[in-house]
Amino acid sequence: MTGQAERIIVALDYPDAESAKGLLQALKGIPCYMKVGMQLFYAAGPSFIHYLKDSGYNVFLDLKMHDIPNTVMFGAESITRLGVDMFNVHAAGGRAMMQGAREGVDKALSSMPGAKRPLLIGVTQLTSTGQAMMNEEIGIPGSLEETVVRYSLLAKESGLDGVVASPLEVKRIKEAAGPSFVTVTPGIRPAGAELKDQTRVMTPGEAFRQGTDYVVIGRPITASPDPRLTLETILVEAKSEDVRHA
Ligand SMILES: O=C(O)c1cc(=O)[nH]c(=O)n1[C@@H]1O[C@H](COP(=O)(O)O)[C@@H](O)[C@H]1O
């Protein structure tokens, strides 16, 4: 079992490498997973991924690919060559697209002897999406939870290792896809924190209690006046949940 810190993914949502390095300095010595999303990757590129890997971090590259299968296959091949530990595609891209991503990973690894296979994760319904928005605006009928479970099963059948969903759906996903199917859950808000654009949320302790494998936390840490103290407080809460449910 990995330690709690390794199950907390800090979203480095910053405009440039220097700002992100400021947070890394503040959190120095805490072995969190680090997530690089569109904002930072489009600005700082592969060299920042290499910097994180050279500094010993596990890295989640969150570019949420969603394109035709051939394009996603080549994208996945390039991402795998960067040596990241986890990356994602939109499950809404469908079976052939997700299988293309899997193929891209395998293709890259065939010329990377000894390299670790990255976790390939499907985004189900964004945590900013609510029931009414999914039904009325996007036009997907049925309950949000059912849609998340359906996308999860499709992702599993397509060879993916797990999904991104909100902590509210973790139990249903694990029941349907099995306990080893990985859940990565953003939409994490410590008690009293502002929701901002997130809709489906839980506290970090509640999320771990649902049995999630990883939580993704951005602004509650990055916008905190004392990011290290905020993270340490979250770690204490997460540990107490694990003791209670050991
Ligand atoms: O794939 C993701 O990481 C992701 C999926 C999702 O459904 N919702 C979601 O918030 N995220 C990411 O998780 C992070 C959440 O950040 P905060 O809302 O600031 O905690 C952001 O970097 C989002 O891009």
The ligand as an SDF file (V2000), in Angstrom:
LIG
                    3D

 24 25  0  0  0  0  0  0  0  0999 V2000
   -8.8940   15.3220  -15.3240 O   0  0  0  0  0  0  0  0  0  0  0  0
   -8.8700   16.1020  -14.3550 C   0  0  0  0  0  0  0  0  0  0  0  0
   -7.8700   16.1840  -13.6570 O   0  0  0  0  0  0  0  0  0  0  0  0
  -10.1200   16.8050  -13.9970 C   0  0  0  0  0  0  0  0  0  0  0  0
  -11.3040   16.1920  -14.3820 C   0  0  0  0  0  0  0  0  0  0  0  0
  -12.5270   16.6530  -13.8740 C   0  0  0  0  0  0  0  0  0  0  0  0
  -13.5900   16.0840  -14.1390 O   0  0  0  0  0  0  0  0  0  0  0  0
  -12.5140   17.7370  -13.0360 N   0  0  0  0  0  0  0  0  0  0  0  0
  -11.3680   18.3930  -12.6860 C   0  0  0  0  0  0  0  0  0  0  0  0
  -11.4420   19.3410  -11.9040 O   0  0  0  0  0  0  0  0  0  0  0  0
  -10.1580   17.9680  -13.2050 N   0  0  0  0  0  0  0  0  0  0  0  0
   -8.9200   18.7180  -12.9000 C   0  0  0  0  0  0  0  0  0  0  0  0
   -8.6820   18.6780  -11.4910 O   0  0  0  0  0  0  0  0  0  0  0  0
   -8.1980   19.9400  -11.0170 C   0  0  0  0  0  0  0  0  0  0  0  0
   -9.1310   20.4350   -9.9470 C   0  0  0  0  0  0  0  0  0  0  0  0
   -8.6960   21.6740   -9.4690 O   0  0  0  0  0  0  0  0  0  0  0  0
   -9.4090   22.4680   -8.2830 P   0  0  0  0  0  0  0  0  0  0  0  0
  -10.8500   22.6060   -8.6330 O   0  0  0  0  0  0  0  0  0  0  0  0
   -8.6740   23.7620   -8.2710 O   0  0  0  0  0  0  0  0  0  0  0  0
   -9.1940   21.6290   -7.0410 O   0  0  0  0  0  0  0  0  0  0  0  0
   -8.0920   20.8550  -12.2220 C   0  0  0  0  0  0  0  0  0  0  0  0
   -6.7450   20.8490  -12.6650 O   0  0  0  0  0  0  0  0  0  0  0  0
   -8.9810   20.2080  -13.2740 C   0  0  0  0  0  0  0  0  0  0  0  0
   -8.4820   20.4030  -14.5850 O   0  0  0  0  0  0  0  0  0  0  0  0
  1  2  2  0
  2  3  1  0
  2  4  1  0
  4  5  2  0
  4 11  1  0
  5  6  1  0
  6  7  2  0
  6  8  1  0
  8  9  1  0
  9 10  2  0
  9 11  1  0
 11 12  1  0
 12 13  1  0
 12 23  1  0
 13 14  1  0
 14 15  1  0
 14 21  1  0
 15 16  1  0
 16 17  1  0
 17 18  2  0
 17 19  1  0
 17 20  1  0
 21 22  1  0
 21 23  1  0
 23 24  1  0
M  END
$$$$
